[in-house]
Amino acid sequence: MLKSFSRYSFFLLLNSIVIGDQDRPNIIWITSEDNSRDLYHIYNETGAYTPNLERLVEHGLVFENAYSQGPVCSVARSTLITGAYAPRIGAHYHRKTKLVPMPSNLKMFPSYLRNAGYYTSNNYKEDYNIVKSDNVWDESSSEATYKDRNKNQPFFHVQNFAITHEGKLHFTSKEMLEHFTKRSLDSIEVPPYLQDTKIVRYTIAKHYDLITELDIQIGNFLDDLQTQGLMDNTFVFYFGDHGGVLPRSKGYIYESGLKVPLIVYVPENWKHLVPVQKGNRINGIVTFIDMAPTVLNLAGIDIPPGIDGKPFLGKGVSKTELNNRNHVFGYADRFDEKYDFVRSLRKGKYKYIRNYQTLNIDGLFNFYRYRMLAYQELLIMNNADLLNQFQKLFFSKKPNESLYNLDTDPYEVNNLSNDNSYNEILIELRNELTNHLKDMPDLGFFPESYFLDYGADNPVQFGQRNKDRISKIINIADLSLKPFSDVKDNIKVALLSKDPWERYWALIVCSNFGEEAAYFLNYAETIFFEDEETLVSLRASEFLAHSNYMSKEKMFIYLMEKSKNPTEANIILNSIAVLDQTKTDYDIDISEKIFPDQWLTGKDNLLKVRMNFINDSFDGYEIFTKHLNLENGNK
């Protein structure tokens, strides 16, 4: 274990010699997977004990409000390595269908460190949605270590620990009976949006046990760093890559998916670069777009203009400014085969969430998520009407927008958007988010298949070229936020637009309004049969199907036969899956023969796993196999 820092005074003489030759600090990132902030006793008295991290706290800073902008690995790590918003640079889908290039005015930030003489190493996860150039790391592998640097050469090292990854919680009921958790199930606090059952308590307790094992691994790593006499010369950051991993955390834009632990150990020889005394807690909001510029700032390197974030440590950062930072932007898009399109803005104590496609329920089946027994049980209980009002929301059509007071409602279960007393703050955050999406601009407003064909070769240039077009599309999407009678004519104009993606979004708006938009069902029927864009026809069929206006099965078979590529096919299958899960009178069987063989290759092929769900194939899903009443269409 990491010994008390007071014991390494033995190394002060060595460090005083080293500092004379090394004029820049070393910097280490220690990252862990799928860990929300409140899983730690450092932040939450019921959380896991982490004595090694708590010793870092004694000689460092605890950030109370640290955020990953994206709630899943590849999107979060793409944000980290670039310092840029993923939807601006085309890196917002998990996982990438195609790697996108870096913006022309930006490099992955370790490149700047290498150019300045730093040794850069990564052990070992990358998971970027972006093409990586050869000059990012001196070494990136499971063997990579800062020890391979030259004598007195400053280093930047990333050490990834995977022991808490979601897959560790894909246990069976047999394993539950055979392996007791160290943490008592009676001591577990269950969030109100989850079912309070033995499975959930065991899953949380198991996660706590894994965090304790993680802490041991971190302690061993820090012991080694200490033995080499590097503690007085090295900033050590510890953080989780995003939240996780029970339902409504990893993959979701709630605080449980975005808010992460962040601790920064401040070395004695470089404490002048930190505007706050060691041992303090920082209340200001810091985010993943800020991590890259913070490292560059600590290293004394100019921050390139293509970075979206700003440093929270180093030269030019004041305590007052740091603690006054009060906003963070979040994004959630496709997660494996499950599509979503959600954006959020937290400002102070208020959190605003904008659901652009309200039919995409949070609890839509995802082949990897639902390997967890807690997910399976939650869906079974929903079908049996055993959930409370908060838990049911996971399987309900989403509101167009939500507003939460995080001071009084940290679990985000009490939506204030319809409370007139909050109308002023609602409009303020709505407008700020909308303006931010237009300014980027946000590439998520184009379907993924269209983006891959026309924007993926140069996403930033594509975004700038289509900035006005995206702004107009956002205005159409926001028609969902007004009374139908006020925007009926605007929807009609958009449905008749020459731009297919204006028609596409007008149809999504109709689906968001639901029965109120019945006036446009005839328009949608015409578009379904006559539109040249398959995905525009899809959004028409979606509106028609949820309105029970036309034969659902024939519409979607027709669209799948028209699909031009696997990505377009997956978008269509996502709409079918929503219907399949939310409408009990819906049933369709999809033959693999409907798609070309080359679309269905590879492990965990997204089309195949989605078709398995639609076709009621649940091999490997323990509770589903035992308990789901498939004959009645309940999934």
N, C-alpha and C positions, 0 to 999 in steps of 0.2 A: 504494500500500500504506500501511497504518498505520505512521507513523513511530514511532521509539522515543519512549516517553512522556517521556523526559528532554528532548526537543526542544520540548515545548510549554510550557516555562517562560515563553516570550514572552507567553503568555496569562494568566499569574498575576495581573497587574495588573487586567486586564479582569474576571477571575473575582472578585477581591476587591471590585470595585465591585458586581458582580451580587449577590453573597451578601448584601450589606447590604439589598437590596430583596426577595430571595427567601428566605423563612424555611423552605422545605420543599424536599427534594431532588427532582430529576427522576428518573424511572425509565423505563428502556427494557427491553423484552423483545425479543431477537433469537431467532427460532425457525427451525429447519430441519426438514425432513420425513424421516422414516423412517431415523433414524440411531441405531444402538445405541452405547452407551458405548465399547465396545472397538474400534470402527472408527477411533479417534483415537490418534495417537501420544502425546498427553497422558496417556492411560490405558494404552496398550498399545504396546510398543516396535515391534511390526510394523504398527501402524495408520498412517493417513494423516497426513502432516505438515500442520500448520495454523499457520504462523508468526504470523498476525494474532491468532488465538485464544491462542497461547502468550504473546504480549505482554500480553494481558489477564490471563493467569495471573500474570504478574510483579507486577501491581498489584491482585490480587484473590484470590479463593478458588476452589479446585477441590473440588467435592463428589464424593467417591469412590462414594457410594451414593445416587444420585438416581433416583427412579422415577416413571414414569407408571403410574397404577393400571390403565389400560386400554391394550391394545397396538395400538389402531387410532385413526385420526384423530378422528372425530366424538365418540367416547366419551372420549378423552383431552382433547379441547378443551372438551367439556361439563364435565368435571371441573375443568379449569383456570379456566373463566370463572365457576364457581359456588363453588369450594372445597368441593364436596359430593360424596359418593360417588354415582356414576351409578346403581347399582342401587337406591339409596334414593329417588332423585328421578325414576326412570323414564326415564333418558337412556342406557340401557346397550346399546341395539341400534344396530349400524352397518349402513346408515344408517337414520335414523328412518323409520318408516312414517307416523308422525304426530308433529308437534312437540308436546311437553308443556309445560305452563306452569311457570314458576318457583315454588318453594315460597312460601307466603304470607308467611313471615317472612324472606325473602331476596331480594336483587337481584343481578344480575350485577355483580361487584365494581367495575368501572369507574364504575358509577353513583354509588357512595359517593365516589369520587375527584372526579367532576364536581361533586357537591353541596358538596364541600369546596374548590372553586375550581380544581381541576386541569383542564387541557386534555387530553382523551383522544382518541387517534387509533389506527387500526388499518389496517395495509397488508399484506395485505388479507383473508386467509383467515379465515373464521369457522367454518363447518361445525359449528354447534351443533345438538344434538338438542332444543333448548329454544326456546320463543318468546322473541324478543328484543324488549325494550321500546325506546322511542324515546330514552331518556335514557342509553344505555350509552356511545355514542361521539359526540364532536363530529363526527368523520368516520371512516367505515370504507369504504375503496375502494382501488383500485390507485394512486390519486393522494394518498392520505392522508399527511400529514407533521406532525410536531410544530412545524414552522416557521410554521404558520398561527395559532399561539397569540398572545395579547396579550403586550405587553412585560412581562418579569419574571414572567409567569404560569408556575407549575410545570406540568410535563406528564408524562403517562404515555403512552408510545407502544409499539406492537407492530409489529415489522418481520418479516414472514414471508418466507423464502426457499424456493422450491420446487425448486431445481435438483437436489436429491438424491431427489426423489420416486420411488417404486417404478416408475412408468411409464417413467422414463429407462433402466431396465434391461430393458425389453421389446424388445431388439434381436433381429435375425435372425442366422442362421449366416453369411449373406452379409456382413452388417455386421461380424461378428467377423473375417472374413478381410480386410476392407477397412480397418478402423480398429484400429490397434494401441493398446494401453494404454500410458500413460507408465510405469506401475508394472510391473516384471518379474513374469511369472507364477510364476517360480521362487521369488520372495520371499514368496509368499502362504501364510499359515497357514490350513489348512482345518479347521474344527471336526470332531470325530469323528462327529457325527451327519449330516454331509453327505458325498456321494460326492466323492472326490478326482479330479476330471476337469478337462479343459481348460475346459469350459463353466463349471464352478463357479469355477475360478481366474480366468478372464476376468471373470466377473460381479463377483467381489470386487474385482479390480483396477480395473474400471470404476467401481465404487462409490467406491473410494479417489480416483480421478481426479476424480470429481464433488465429493467433499468438498474437494479442493484448490481446485476452481473456486469452491465455496461460500465458502471462506476468503478468496478474492480479493474476492468481493462484500461479505463482511462488512468486509474491510479498507477498501474504498471508502466504505462507510457510516460507519465509525468515523473515517476521515479527515475526512469532512464534519462530523461532530460535533466533532472536535478543532478544525477551522478556525474554528468558531463560538465557541470558548472555553468549551465546556460540560463538558469532561471532569472538572473538579474539583467539579462540582455534580450529576453524573448517575451513578446506579447503572445498570450495564449487565449484564443477565442474558443469557447465551447457553445455550440448551438445545435438545435434539431433542424432537419431539412424542411419540415412542415409538420402539421399536426397529425394526429392519428390515435388509434386506427379503427375504433368502433364505429357503428353507423353514425353518420352525420359529422364525421371529423375529416379524416384523409379523403381528399377528392371534393370536399365541400367548402363553400366560401364562408362558413360560420367561423367564429373565433376558435372553436375546437379544431378547425382545419388549417387556420392561418397563423395563429399565435404560437410562438415558439420560445423555448428557454434560450437566453443569451447571457453568458457570463464572460467577462474579459479580465484576465489576469494582467496586472500592470507591473512590468519589471522596474526594479528600483532605479536602474540607470537611465530609464526613459520616462519616468513619471512626469517630467515637465511637459510631455506631449499630451497629457490628459488633463482636462480642465476641472476635474473633480477629485477629491481625496479618495484614496482607497477605502473600501468597505462601504461605499455609498450605493444607494439604489437610484437608478435614473428613471424618472417617470415619462420623459419625452418619448415619442414614438420613433423607432428606427426600423428600417426595412431592408430587405435583401438587395434592392437597388443601391443601398447605401454602403454595402459591405465592400465592394470593389474600390470605390473612391476612398473609403476609410483606410484600407491597406495601403493604397498608393500614397495617401497623405502622410501616414505614419512613416513611410519609406522616403518621404521628401520628393516624390515624383509628381509632376504636374498632371492634373486630371484632364483627360481628353474630352472634347466637347460632345462626343457621341454618348457619353454616360448620362443616364437620367437621374441618378442619385447624387447625394452630397455626403461628405465625410461627417462622422459623428465623433471622431477622435483625431488628434493631431493638430498641427498648426492652424490657427484661425478659427478654431471651434471654442465657443464660450459656454460656460455652465448654464447661463441664463437662456441662450439660444437653444441649447440642447434640450433642456427641460421644457421649453415652450413648443417643441415640435408636436403637432397635434393631429396629423392626418396620415392616412394610408389608403392606397388604392389596391383592390384585389381583383383577381380574375379566375374563372373556372370554365373550361371548355371541354372538348372530348377527353374522356378518360377510358382508354382501351376502346371497346365497342360502344360505350355509353356516351351519347352526346348530351351536352349541356351548353348553355350560353348565359353566364351570370357575371355581373360586375358589382363591385361594392366600393363604398367609401366610408371610412370611419373618420370622424372629425370630433375631437374631444371625446365626450362620453356617448355620443350618438353614432350609430352604425346604420348606414343606408344600403340596402340590397336591391338591385334591379334584375328581375328575372325576365329576360327577353322572350323566352319561349316557355310559356307557363304550362304547357302540356307535359313537358319533360319532368315528371315527378322525381323527387330526390331518391326515392326507393326503387327506381327502375333497375331491373336485374342487370348485374354485371358479373361475368363469369368468375373473376378473381375475388371481388369483394365478397361474394356470397359463398365462398369456400369457408368463411368464418361461421361457426355455429350461431353466434349472436345475430348475424344478419338473417340467417335462415329462420331462426326462432321468431324474430321480429315480424317477418312476412307472414309466417303461419298464424301468429297472434292477430295480425291485422285482418287476415281473411276470416278469422273466427270472431271478430269484433271484440277483442279482449284488450284493446289499447285505449289509453285515456286521450283526451282532446289534444294534448301536446304531441303524443307519440304518433297519432294518426296523421299529423301533418306531413310526415315523411312519405306517405303514400297518396297525398292529396294534390290536386292541381294547385300550382303555386300562385301566389298573388303576383301581380305585375311589379309591385314594389313593397318593401318592408322597411320599417324604421324601428330601431331598438335603442333603449336607454341602457347602456352596458353597466352603469353604476347600480341600477336597481334590477336589471334583468340580464345578468352575465351569460345565461344559457340561451338567450335570444328565442324566447318562446311567446312573448307578448308583443305582437305587432301593433305599433302605434300609428301606422300610416292612415288609418281611418278615423283617428281621434283629432277632431278639429283644433284642439288646444295645441297640437304639435304641427299644425299646418305650415307655420313659418319656417321651422327648422327642416321640415320635409322638403319644401320647395327649394330652400337654400342648398341642401345636399344634393337633391335631384339635379339642379342646374349646374352645380359644380362638377358632378360626375359627368353629365352630358357634355359639358364644355371640354373636360379632360379627354373624353373619348374622341371628340372631334379634333382636338389639337394634336393628338398623337400622330396620325389617326389610328383607330382600332381596326385591325384587319379581320377581326372576327365577324364583322357584318357581311362578309362574303362567305358563301358555303365553302367548306374545306376543299371540295373537288375543284371548284372554280379557282380558288387561290392557288392550288397546286399547278393548274394548267397555265395560269396567266401571271401569278405573282411570286411564286416560290424561288425563281431564279434571282430575284433582287427585291425582296419584300419591302424594304424601306423606300426604294424608288417607286415601286408599285403603289405604295400607300400615298406618297406625295403626289403622284400623278392622278390618283383617284380621290384626293382629299375632299374636294367639293362634292363628289358623288357619294362618298361615305357620309358626309354631313347631311345630305338630303335623305339618305336611307335612315339615318338615326332619327331624323324628324318624323319620318313615316312610322318607324317603330314606336316612337313616343306618342303616337295617336292613341295607343292603348291606355294612356294615363288620363285621358279626358272623357267626359260623358259621350256616349255613342252618338247621341243626337247632335252634338257639337261638331263631330268629326266625320259624320256619314259622307258628306260630299268630298272631303279630303281622301277618304278611303277609296271612293269611286274613281277619283282622278288617278290615284296610284295604281288601282287595278287595271286601268286602261293605258298605263304608261308604256312607252316604247322600251324602257330599260327593264329587262327581265327581273333584276334584283329589287326594283321598286315594286313590281307585281308580287314577287316572292314575299317581301315583308308586309305588303298590304294583306296578303292571305294569312300570314302569321297573326297579324292584328285581328283579323276576323276570328281566328281560333281563340285568341285571348279573350275576346268579347263573348264568344260562345253563342248562346241563344239570342242575345241582343242583336247579333249581326245576321240573323236569318234572312234579312232583305237581300244579302249578297250570295245566297246559295245558288241561284241561277247563274250569276256571274262565275262562280267557282266551277260549276258544271261545264260551262263553255270553255273556261281556261283549261280544265283538266283534259278535255278532248283535243283542244286546238293549239295549246302553247307549244312552242318549239323547244323550250327548256324542260327537261325531265323533272328537275327539282322544283320548278314552279308548279308543274302538274302535281308533284308530290304534296306541296303545301295546300293545293286546292283539294286533293283527295283527303288529306288530313282533316280539313275543315268539314268536308262533306261527311266523312266517316263518323266523326265525333258528334255530328248533328243528325246521325242516322238517316241520311238523305239518299245514299246510294249503296249498292252492294259492295261492301268493303273488300271482300276477298278478290273479286274480279279486278277491281281498281289496282290493287297492289301487285297482283300477278302481272298485270299489264305493265306497270312501272318497272318492276324488276327485270322484265324482258327487255325494256328500253335502256336500262342503265348502261353507261358507257365505260365504267371503270369500277374497281373494287370500293373506292372511297364513296362514290355516288351510291353504290349498292348498299353500303353500310348505313348511310344516311336514311335510305328508304327502309331498311330493316329496323332501324331505331324507331321510326314512326309506327311500324307494325308492332314492335315489342311494347310500345306504350299502349296501344289499343289492346293488345293481348293481355296486358297486366291490369288494365283499369276498366275494361268492359267485359262483363261476364258472358255476354251473348256473342262474343267474338271468338272465332276459331278458324285457323288456317294452317295447313300443312305445306311446307316449302321443300321441294325436292332440290338436292344439290345440283341436279342436272340443269337447273334454270340458269346457272352461271358457268362460264368457261372453267375448265379444270385448273388452269394456271392461277385463277383468283382464289383457289381454295387450298393452296399449299402452305406448309409451314406449321410449326408448333403453335397451338393456341391461336389459330387463324381467326381473325375477328368475325368474318362472315360465318364461319362454321359454328363458333361458340354462340353467336346470336341466333342462328337457325336452330341450334340444339334447344335453346330456351323456348323459342316459338313453337317448336315441335314437341315440347314436353319431354325432352330427354335430359334427365338429371343424374346421370351416372357420376358418382363421386360426391354428391351432395347428400350427406347422411340423413338429415331431418326431412328434406324434401322426399327422398326415396321412401322413407318410412311413413310419412304422415300426409303428404299433399293429396288432396282429392282431385286428381286430374280429370276424372270423368265429368266433373261439374265445371271444368274450365277454371278452377281456382289455382292460381300459380303464386 
